[in-house]
Structure formats: structure tokens, C-alpha cells
């Protein structure tokens, strides 16, 4: 079951942090949305993370910044999309399209260039934000993000306790419903959230999201790709969605089928060769039988886009497309990034804007000779790779022995023709202090940690809505910030709104 248990009475006083944590725990959905993760959890806890008795508090200035950031990021996507097509035409440097198309299947490249989908952009935007001494830095910009159902379900118990969350109590659900309605051009379009086997870790979350939306009157179904049915008139899916993602959980024969108007693609494009019926989904989109969102445009799902924003040869383009102040805001939040391109530079050339060991860079082999103190750098896959999400492929230079750093650099350079890798500076994140509930000791403890904020934006017509913000706080000894058993994960609220 994915539904929440019957509610118990809210704590009689909000001044009892331990009671609030136990109440939140009781209100979390049952089943593997949370607790069946393949890692240990505390006895008595439904969560595979640490529960906090209160939201993560944000000052008004930060909330105002986050509310404005969504429009900037959508403008960046729009300009990036236009830059790609200009590069294909030859009116902007052709190496831009080469960087994002190199090694991609012809089908993915061809679909991304269709005139019919030329203007389509991602409708869900989620940056991963670190707060540094210099302000916010986005380490990633995700248009196929997990966490929508997670954030929506996590918001419910905190709202019941009286906390007023950023985005509101149901901002995630309303944002998703508004997004698919705008994609279809009609209210309440029948929608399928298609979850691939590769993305199966998120199945329960997406099934919960679909069920929660149906309870609000929106016909949304979580389905496996093999349960999508094709006719010349429509794509159809089982009414109510697929039973589950694992072998043996088959859709009953003769299950009623319903036509859909929107297909929400919850799988990465590198995996399409393993997604059953993907060609039929594309065909239905070309025939305008269904709207696929996010669009199948791999060039909008690359971290190397940050490098393009900072490239001096494209400076005039960005300033014209992003209009001055917006361009500067984006360059501050999307950090300087460099593509690890093994092709030799001419003797007079250097990599723009980068010095290593106090010297300008003319050859990436200079990375191999850096001392550990000089390696405050991060290597990560740009995109179109199984290691490009969930921090799987991230390598932090000063955290690795020399031989592992050398191997990481060489692997990134050797893989250039199939999957580009990028280099960024390592950013020190400001320290936060949060409370969490120790179920074993039955007491609330403080934790000093480093925080990542993940705001979720939904594009509804000309509006970019902030549906909610989730904070992930990890202990100070953790270099990578992501969901883990030692992390506190909590929705965010405006500091002035403490109950």
C-alpha cells in the first residue's frame, strides 16, 4: 500500500520536538516509497533518512531569490535551445552542436531537430543549489528530476503541524497538474508517467504521485513502458496504471485501457534503446497523438551547457538572448565549467578562464601533476550516461588518492567521443545546524552539516511556478550531498512563518 495510515492526533503542543517527529513518521506513506530502500533504517522509523521536527528555515531574501530563479532558468533553456539550432544552421559556432550530438544515436539527434518540437522546452526544472559564501551555486540543472512525489508526500505532515511551507501545502501536486494541462492545452488531460526499468528506484514515488493526483480529480497513471499500447488514433495505458515495476507484476489481461494526451517521460535518453515501445511513443508524438514532456532533446540535458554560458566566443550571443541583468544572474548561479576535450590546442591557445597550479591550461595532462591541495576540483559526466545522475560519476579531486585522481582524469578524456565529462571547482558549502530524531535513543539531537536546496519549478503557460523546496543536510564529513541514511531531508519554510 502507498497510502498514508489513518491519522493520529497531532501533538498537543508544537513545543514538543520529539512528539512532532513521531507524528511525522506516522504520517509518512507506507511501503517502499521510503523505507524499502536498500540501506539500513532506524528501528521504528519509516524513513530511510533522518526526520527533523521542523522545516528547514529560509529567510525572506532567499525565498524571494528562489521565486525569481525559475524564470531565469527557463530563459536559459530557451536560449540554449535556440543556440543549438543556430549551431546546426551554422549561424553560431558549429562546435556547439558537435559537443552535444557527438556519440548520440541518430534517432535521438533527429528527433531533437524536428521542426514540430523545435520550440518545446522542459516543463519541470530542478536545480541542485549549494549556498556558499559568495551566494548560491547550482551544481546541476535537472529536467527529469525525481523527488516530486517525495516532496509532496513529505509536505503533508509538516503542513498538518501548522508549518507554512514554501510553495504551499500542495504546491508540488498543483504544479504538476498545471504543467501537464498546459502541455496538452486542456484541463485535466489523461496523462501517463512512464517509468523505465533503469528508473525503477523511483517507481513507488511516481505511483504515489499519480495516485495522489487522481484523488484530486486528475487522470494521471504511472505505467511501465511495456504497458503502453499503440493504435493509429492514440496511445493507451491501463486504467489505474501498472501494478508494479518488477518481474511477475504483470498487468492483468483485459485490463481497461484509456487514451492519454500527455506522456511524462521519466527516463533518461541514454537508456531509450532499453525502453520498450519507445519508437511507437515517438511516432505517436510526431503524429500529434500525444505530447511528450520533457521533450526528447538530449542537448538540453547536458552539464556542459554551463561551459557554453561562460565561453567567451558565445558572450555576445548570451548577452543578446538573456538581456543583461538576467545573464549576469545566471552566470553567478551556473558556475564556470570546462569540457574535458582531449584534442590538442594550438601552441598559442589556452583554456579560457582556467588556471591550474597557478598556470594557464594548454593541455589537460596538467591535471595529472596537481598536488592534493591544488585539486579542489570536481570531475563529473556531462549527461547521456548511466553515471550522470545521482552523484554516481562525481569525482572530487582533493578527496582521492593520486592514482585514483589520475585514473578519473584519464577515464574522462578517453570517453570523450561517447560521453563528455566536465571540470568544475569544488565549492565549500556554508554550515547549517538542524535537529533530527534518534529513534533508538528516543530523543532529538542536533547535527552540523552541509545543505543542498532543490527547488521544483513547473512551467504553466507563461508562468514558472515554484511548487516547493526540499533541503538535504548531510554531516560535515560527507563530501557529496545527496539522499542517504545519515542525511536530514525536510521541506523548506519561510523563517517568519514559524508556528
N, C-alpha and C positions, 0 to 999 in steps of 0.2 A: 504494500500500500504506500502511496505517496502523499496521502492527505495527512494533515496535522491531527494530532489526537484531540479529544474533547478538551476544551479549555478548562483550566483550573482557575481559581480566583486569583486575580492579580495581587501582588504583595500589598499588604495593608498600608505600607509606607514606602515611599521611594527612597527613604534614607537607609534601607537595609540592602547593601550591595549583594550579599550572598543570596538573599531571597530573590533579588532580581535575576541573578544568574541562573538559579534553579528554575525560575519561571520561564526564562528564555529557552533553556534546554528542553523543558517540557513542551514548548510550543514549536519546536523545530519539526519539520516533516519527518515521518518515519520512513525507513527504507534507505536504500543506498544513495539517495541524493547527497547524503553526507557521510554516514557512519560506516558504510561498507568499503570505503577507500582502502587500498592495500597498504595500510600502515596502522600502527597501534593507536588506540584512543584510550582516554582515561575511563576506568570502570564507572558506570553511571552517567557518562556523557554520551549524547547522541552525535556530537560534533567531532570531526577529525581536525579540529583546531582549538585554540583556547577561547573561551567565551568571556566577554567583558561585560561588566554590569551597566555600562553606559556607552553611548555612541562615541565616535572619535570627533572631538570638537574642532570646528573650523571657525576662525574669526571672520567677521563680515567682509573684510577686504579680500580674503581668499575665496569665499563663496562668490563674490562679485566677479573675481577673476575667472573662476571656473565657468560661471554662467556665460561670459563673453568668449571663452576659448572655443566653444563648439563652432561658432560662426567662422572663426579664423581657420579652424581645421577643415571645415567644409570648403572654404575658399582655396585652401592649399590643395585639396583633392581636385577641385575644378581646374586649377591652374596646372597641376601635374598631368591631368588627363589631356588638356589642350597641348601641353608641351610634347607629350608622346606623339600625338597626331601631327604636330608641326615637324617633329623629327622624322617621322615616316615620310612626310612630303618633301623634306629637305630644306624647309624654311627655318629650322633650328638645327643645331648640330646633330648629325646622323648617329653619332656615338651614343646619344641618349637612348634611342630605340635599341641599339645593339646591346647595351648593357642589360636591359630588362628582357629582351627577347632571346638572347643567346642561350642555346641549350633547351629552349622551351618546345614542347610538341607543336607541330604545325596547327593542329586543331585549336589549341589554346590561343596561339597568336592570331589565327584567322578570326576566331570568334571575337577576340578583343578589338578587332578593327572593323567590325560590322558597322555600316552606316546607321542601321536601325538602333543600335545600342550606343552610338557614339557619345551621346551626352549623359548616359547613365553613370551614376556615382554610388558609392556605398551609402546606405541609409542608416547604418548603425556605426558609430565612431567611438572607439575607446582608446585613449592614450594611457600609457603607464607613466605616472608622474612621480618624480622624486623632488622633494623640497631641499634645496641646497642653500648655502649662504648667499648665493647670487640669484636665488629665485627658483622657479620650477624648471625642471629639465625632463623632457619626455624621452624615455629610453626606447619606446616602441609606439607605433600607431597601428591599432588592430581594427580591421573592418569585418572580421569574422570572430568576434570575441565570445568566449564563454563568460559565465557569470551573471547573465541577465536573470535567469530563474533563481540562481543562488541569491543575488542581491534582493530580488523581490520577496523571496521567502524569508530572508533574514530581516527585512524591514518590518515585517508584520509584528513580531513580538515586541520590538523596541517601540513601535508605534502604540501598541496596547499599553505600554508602561507610561505613555504620555509624552514621549520624546517627539519633537517635530523635526523630521529628517529632511536633509537637502533633497529636493525633488519630490517630496511628499510621500505619504504612506503607500501610494500605489503608482508612483511615477514610472517605474520600470514597466509595469503592465500596460498603463495608458500610453506610454511612449511606443512600445512595440505595436500595440493595436493601431495607433495613429499612423505609424510608419508603414504598415502593410496596407492600410486603407489608402494612403497617399500613393503608394506604388501601383495599386490597382485602379485608382481613380474612382473608387466607390466605397461606400460604408460597409464594414463587416465582410470583406471578401473571404471566401473559403481559402484557407492557407495551409500549406504543408511545410513543416520544419523537417527537412530531410537531413538525417544524421548518418554519416558513413561509419563503417566499421572502425576506421582509423580514429574517428572522433568519438568512439563508443564510450569513453570515460565520462562524457558529458550527457549520455543518453537520459539518465534519470532526471537531471536538471531540465533538459529540454521537454521531457514528457511532463514534468511538473508544471513548467511554464505553459505548455499547451492546455493542460487541464485547468489551470487557474484562469486562463483566458476564456475557455469555454464556459466556466462558471459565471463569467461576466457577460456572456452572450456573444462571444466572438468564436466563429467556427474555425478553430486552429487545431491541427493534428500533427503530432510527432510521428514520423514514419521512417522506416529503413528504405534505402534506395530500391531494393528488390520488390517492395510493396507498392511502388509507383506503377500505375497502369496507363498505357498509351492507347489512344484512338486518334483518328484524324481530326476529331472535333475537340478533344480535351485531354488533359492529364487527370487521372482519377486516383484517389487513395482510399484505404479502408476508413469507413466512418468510425471515429473514435481513435484512429491511429493504429500503429503497430503494437503488438503485445510487448515486445522487448527486443534487445539488440543481440541476444546470444543464440547460438545454435540450439535448435529444438523449440524455440519460441516462435512458432510459425503462425502466420495469420490464418485463421480458420477458413477453410474452403467455403466459398459462397458468401463471405462477409460482404455486407452492403458497401458499395463504392460511391464516393461523392466526387464531382469535378472540382478542381481547385483553380483559383485565379492567380495566386501568388505562391511561388516556391522559394522558401527561405533556405538558402544554401549554407548549411552548417557543415562544411567540409572544405579542406584546402585544395587548391587547384593542382598542386603537385600529385595529389592522390587520385585524380579523375580516372586514370587507367584502371583503378581497382574499384570504381564506383559503378555498380550495375545500373544499366539503363541511362547512363549519363548522356549518350548520344541522342536518345529519344527525348530527354529533357531539353537539350539544346535545340533539337528540331522543333519541338513544341514552342519554344521561345521565339525561334525565327519565324514561325507561322503565326505568332502573336496569339497563341492559345493560352499562354501563361507568362507572367513576369517573373524572371529570376532575379533575386536580390540576396546578397550583393552581386553585381554583375561579374561575369567571368573575365575579369581583366587582371591578369597577373601583375601587370606593371603598376597597379595601384596597391600591391601587397608586398612591396619591397622596402626594406630599411634603407637601401641605398638612395631612396628618394631624399633623405636628409642631406646626403652628399650633393645631390643636384641643387638643392636650395642654397647651399653655401659655395657653389662653384663659381669662380669669378667670370668665366666665359658666359654664364647664364644670368649674371647680375641684372643686366638691363631688362631681360625678359621678366624676371620675378618682380622687379620694382614696377614694371608697367602693369602686370596682371594683378598684383596684390596691393597696390596703392599705398606706398609709403609706410605709414604707421603700422598697418597690418603686416607688412613684410618684415618690419623690424621686430614686431612681437613674435612672429613665427620663428625668426632666426634666433631669438633668445630662448624659446622653449624647445625647438627642434635642434639638437646640438650639432656642432661641427662633426662631420663624419667623412671617412675616406674609404674608397673602394680598393680592396686589395687586388690590384691588377698586376699580374706578373710580367706584362710586356715591358721591355726596356724603354726608358726615357732617353731622349737625345742628351748629349753632354751638357747643354746649357740649360736644361729644364729641371725643375723641382716640383714636388707635390705641393700644391698651393695650400698655404696656411698651416703647415705641419712641420714641427721640428722634433727630432728625437735625439736625446743625448746632447742637446744644445746645438745640433747641426741640422740644416735643411735636408730634406729627404729626397734622394735621387734614385734610390734602389731599396726595395722592401727588405733586402737582406740586412739592412741596418737594424731592423727589429731584432735580429738574432743576437746582436752584440750588446744589447742593453743590459745594464745591471738590474737587479731586482727592484731597487729604489726608483729606477727610471722607467719601470714597466707598469706605471699606473695607467694601464690601457686595457681595453676590452675588445676581444675579437668575437664576432657573432655572425651566424649565417644571415644573409640579407632576406631571403624568402625562398619560396618554392622548394622546400626541403622539409623532411620529417623532423629535422633538428632545429627548425626555425621558430618554434613556438614552445612555450612553457619553460624557457631558460635552458632547454636541452643542449643547445650548442654553444652556450656562452662560456668563454674562457677569459678569466681575469688574470692579467699578466703578473702582478706582484703576489698573487696567491698561488702561483705554480712554481715547481722546481724548474730549473733552467732547461732540462731536457724535455719536459712536458710543454714548456712555452715554445721551444724551437719546433717541436712536433706540431703544435697548434698552428703556428705561422705557416709551416710548410704545407700542412693539410689545406689551409685556406687558399694558398696560392695555387696548389696543384688542382684544386677543384674549381678553378675559375670558369672553365668552359661549360660546366654543368650547373653550378650554384655559386653565385658570388658571395663573398664574405666582406664584412666592413670592419673598420677600426674606429673606435671612439675612445675618448678619455674616460677614465674611471672617476665618477663623481661621488664625493663624500656627502652623505645624506645627513641632514640635521637630526639630532637625537630627540626622541619622544619618550614620554613616560605614560604607560597605560596600566590599567588594572585587569587582572584575569582571575578566574575562579579555579582553584585547585580542588577537584572533586575528591581526591584521596584524603587531603587534609581538611576538607570542608571549610576552606577559608579563602578569602580574596587576597591576592598577592600583587605587588607592583612589579612591573617589568620595564626596564630601559631598553629601547630598541630603535630600529631604523624603519621608516614608514614609506610605503608606496600608496599613492592615491589612484584609483581607477574610476574616473567619471564616465558615465554612459550617456551618449548623446543619440537622439533619434531625430532623423530628418523627416519632417511632416510638412510637405509643400515647401514654402519659402522659410519655414521656421525650423530652427535647430533647438530641440528641447533637451534640457538636462534632466534625465529620468532619475538619477541617483548617483551617489558616490560611495564606493567601498574603500576602506582603509585596511591594509595588510601591514602589520607591525611584526618584525622578526627580531630576535635577540641580537645584541650588538656583535656577537661573534660570527653571525651569518653574513657572508659577502653578497649572496644573491637574495633578493626579496621576492618571495612567491609563497603561495599557499603551502603550509607544512604543519605538522603536528605541534610544533613549538611556536607557531605564529598566533597572534591575536588578529582575528578578522571581524570587522564590525562596520556597520553603516555609519555615515557621517551626518552630523547635525551642526547647525549654526550655534556658535558659542552663546549668543544672547538668549537662546531658547531653552536653557536648562530648566527642567520642571522643578 
